[in-house]
């Protein structure tokens, strides 16, 4: 009989501990998350005038896209730089300062697309640039997916 009482007491203690742990974690899980852990963008760059690119051109820069995460920075070769640029621009790709570069006047359109969220706000960005040089000058390292 002592065995049953000890086993019952042990089960009750384990159940109480589990409930306390669950109760202790609930506020943490329910609390809104702030900061860089919520900053992520699904990035794609395609050749052509639209988000799907030119169907005849199978050389899209990255037809699958890349997931850019910023805590810690990861996703492509320039993730740290892209996250820093986005942070300085408040997540607004259009607010990234344009680089002063000379680009060729060759029309080879590329479409850059970003979907995700930055500091809890949704991001839905699609722009077509006359060529990759112009895109790089206007968007910094955010869409530097092919290097």
N, C-alpha and C positions, 0 to 999 in steps of 0.2 A: 504494500500500500504506500509505503514511503516513496517508492520509485514513481508511482503515478502522480503523487503530489509534487514531487520535484520536477517531473516532466511537465506537468500542468503549469507550475510556477515559471518554469523556463520559457514555455510557449507564450505565456502572458507577458513576460518581460521582453521577449523578442518582438511581440506584436506591439507593445507600448513603444519600444525603441524605434520600430519601423514607422509607426504613426508620428512620432516626434520628428524623425528625419523628414518624412513627407511634409509635415506641417511647416517645418523650418525651410524647406526648399520652395514651397508654393509661392511665397511672396517674391522670391528671386526670379522664378520662372515667369510670374505674371507681370513683373515690373517692366516698363518700357525700356528698350535698349537704346542708348545714345552713343554717339561717337563713331569711330571708324569701322567697327565691326558690322555696321549696317551699310557701308559704302561698297557697292558692287555694280559692275556694268557688264552686260553681254555686248561685246564689240564685234562688228563685222565690217569688212571692206571688200567691195566687189567692183569689178571693172564694168563700166557702163553708166547709163543715165538713171537707173532706178535701183531700189533695194535688192532686186533679184539679179541685177547686172545684165549683161548681154548674154542671152542663151547660147549664142554661137561661140562665145569666148569661154573656153573651159579653163582659162588661166586665172580665175579669180584669186585675188590676193590671199584671202582666207575664207572660203565659202562656208565653213562650219562656224567660224567665229571663235572668239576667245572670251573667257570669263575673267575680268579684271577684278581682283579682290584687293582691298587696301588695308587689311589688318591681319596679318602682315601683308605688304605688297607682293602680289604674285599674279601670274596670268600670262605674261609675255616678257620678252627680253628687257623692256623698259618700264616695268611695272612700278618701280619706286619713283621714277621720274614722272610717270603719268599720274600717279596718286598725289604727288606733291603739286603738280600743275593744277589738278582738279581741286585740291584742297585750297590753294591760293585763289582759285576762281569761284569758290563756293559751290563746286559741282556743275557749274554752267560752262559747257564746252565752248560756247560762243564768247565767253568772257576771258578765255585764255589769250594772253597777249600774242599778237602775230609776230613771227620772227622776220627780221629784215634779211631776206634772201632774194636772189635773182632766179626766177623760174623760167623755163623755156615756154614759149607761146605755142605749144603743141597741144592740140585738143585730143586728149586721151582720158575721157571722164572716169572718175572713180566715185563711188557712193559710199560714204561712211555712215554707219548706223550704230547707235548706242541705246540700249534699253536696260533699265534697272532702277536703282535708287541711290540717292546720295543724301545723307543725314535725314533719312526718313521720308524724303520727298521723291516722287517718281521722276525718272529721267526718260524722255522719249525724244531722241535726237536723230534726224536724218538729213544729210546734206550731200549734194553732188558737187564735186569740185572739178575744174577743168583738167587737172592732172594730179598725179601723186605728189609732186613737189608743192603745189599750191595747198593741197590737203595737209601736208606735213607742216608747212609754214603757218597755217591757220589753227591747227589742232595740237601742235606740239608732239609729245610722245604718246598721246592717248591712243592714236590709231597706228602706231609703229609696230604692226603685227608681223611683218615679213622679215624683220631683221633680228 
